[in-house]
């Protein structure tokens, strides 16, 4: 009998692979089914948004930053606006803060629903995706209602919001919040005690809390490993300290713990949404009154000369921002998020840098999958919730 | 903890380094540190019991061209234990754009520093993997520098597929087979 020869195999996973959540390329070295080494290659979606932002006026950057992390558009634009507002030294009205909180939490649910659906599908539970996208549709309808655009509403503006809430907004959000808890139970029925799901996720892709912090995986990944850090609690912004909610944590640090943390986060987000909705009046202030920053209402533009001049100035020259730099952290769906914004005192940003939680999650991928099985690679990529638009920017 | 207190405790840990506190408008007390002492100061930031900046939130660079020194490398740090934040900045001149890596102290800095090398051309001494991150490997120039042009059309870079004759192909296959055995 001839001597048996073994050799490792190099597998190129991606860039076009249905379960890499975009164009992520992984070069895996395999010994049988075990992963010996992995090297992620990114950059396929690099579009130079940060460079483009330097050519735009401050307000024009908002649609750009929304397209970075395309599953958390409202959080992106909110973080950017808050950094610019900090440089301007303005404080938005309380009603705007509550609306921003509500929209950010709805965005978190939206992002987690996409995550849950795709992650479930990748580990074999295809029906979860259809269920999750059914509820996500309602959230996209709310976006359409407030802004006419479902994925990238550009509703947040520096100095407040673009316009007041539409008629029927409270009813739509209420209907969603009433429907959602039962639907979340339904997803949990499909997965939480599903034996196949447990076998695919428990003890897979384990990371310790210290490693998660060292690799800056702060967010749901670190909370699943026992790191109790949430920007909303530790460095509260927009008045989160006045809301009653918990930060769910688990200690296992595996894929299943991340699932549990995100599902629990959705429930907490709904709690915040309910409180925020109660505080928001259907009509009221939606931006600061500074006419140098926010355009005057349209009815005044049509009837008053002064308002017309302000309107013209804002849309042709924009506004200037005092020189300096600001980074205001917010808790996005993927962890701490923020925009490091530098101004040189003109009407265009000197530098806009996004803190991309997905980039750091992608960096940690190697640590999470080496030593595991190739089938688990899919489960791990799903569980760290990378958005390649945010990785490559 | 304000910038003065931060600088005082760092000065004690790293007596050689020069510090300079700066104004800030957000919740990050800001200070500059001399370029040659970045690694030592970073270690002190992470390990001193009163600081404990275990979480590196962000490393980025800003190009202030044509000012000299043109670059500033910015580190945003968070202490999960003491719940405070800080921003460390390093001035780097354009002609001599390199500084020590902190990826040995915070592993998260690895890709963030690669991104800075890729987009700004600031080299990190001692970096374990100093390659480009986002741009193609054969890209010329550093796109986020202020003197890098925007909205230009470059002729597309094409590579001809490798042409081999049938004899060469058979020879290559044979050579690979021999190498495997």
Boltz contact constraints between the chains, C-beta under 6 A:
constraints:
  - contact:
      token1: [A, 43]
      token2: [B, 134]
      max_distance: 6.0
  - contact:
      token1: [A, 46]
      token2: [B, 134]
      max_distance: 6.0
  - contact:
      token1: [A, 51]
      token2: [B, 143]
      max_distance: 6.0
  - contact:
      token1: [A, 51]
      token2: [B, 144]
      max_distance: 6.0
  - contact:
      token1: [A, 86]
      token2: [B, 25]
      max_distance: 6.0
  - contact:
      token1: [A, 86]
      token2: [B, 26]
      max_distance: 6.0
  - contact:
      token1: [A, 213]
      token2: [B, 54]
      max_distance: 6.0
  - contact:
      token1: [A, 213]
      token2: [B, 55]
      max_distance: 6.0
  - contact:
      token1: [A, 214]
      token2: [B, 107]
      max_distance: 6.0
  - contact:
      token1: [A, 215]
      token2: [B, 107]
      max_distance: 6.0
  - contact:
      token1: [A, 215]
      token2: [B, 108]
      max_distance: 6.0
  - contact:
      token1: [A, 216]
      token2: [B, 56]
      max_distance: 6.0
  - contact:
      token1: [A, 216]
      token2: [B, 108]
      max_distance: 6.0
  - contact:
      token1: [A, 218]
      token2: [B, 55]
      max_distance: 6.0
  - contact:
      token1: [A, 229]
      token2: [B, 80]
      max_distance: 6.0
  - contact:
      token1: [A, 234]
      token2: [B, 83]
      max_distance: 6.0
  - contact:
      token1: [A, 324]
      token2: [B, 25]
      max_distance: 6.0
  - contact:
      token1: [A, 326]
      token2: [B, 25]
      max_distance: 6.0
  - contact:
      token1: [A, 326]
      token2: [B, 26]
      max_distance: 6.0
  - contact:
      token1: [A, 327]
      token2: [B, 76]
      max_distance: 6.0
  - contact:
      token1: [A, 328]
      token2: [B, 26]
      max_distance: 6.0
  - contact:
      token1: [A, 340]
      token2: [B, 60]
      max_distance: 6.0
  - contact:
      token1: [A, 342]
      token2: [B, 62]
      max_distance: 6.0
  - contact:
      token1: [A, 351]
      token2: [B, 62]
      max_distance: 6.0
  - contact:
      token1: [A, 353]
      token2: [B, 60]
      max_distance: 6.0
  - contact:
      token1: [A, 355]
      token2: [B, 58]
      max_distance: 6.0
  - contact:
      token1: [A, 360]
      token2: [B, 108]
      max_distance: 6.0
  - contact:
      token1: [A, 363]
      token2: [B, 111]
      max_distance: 6.0
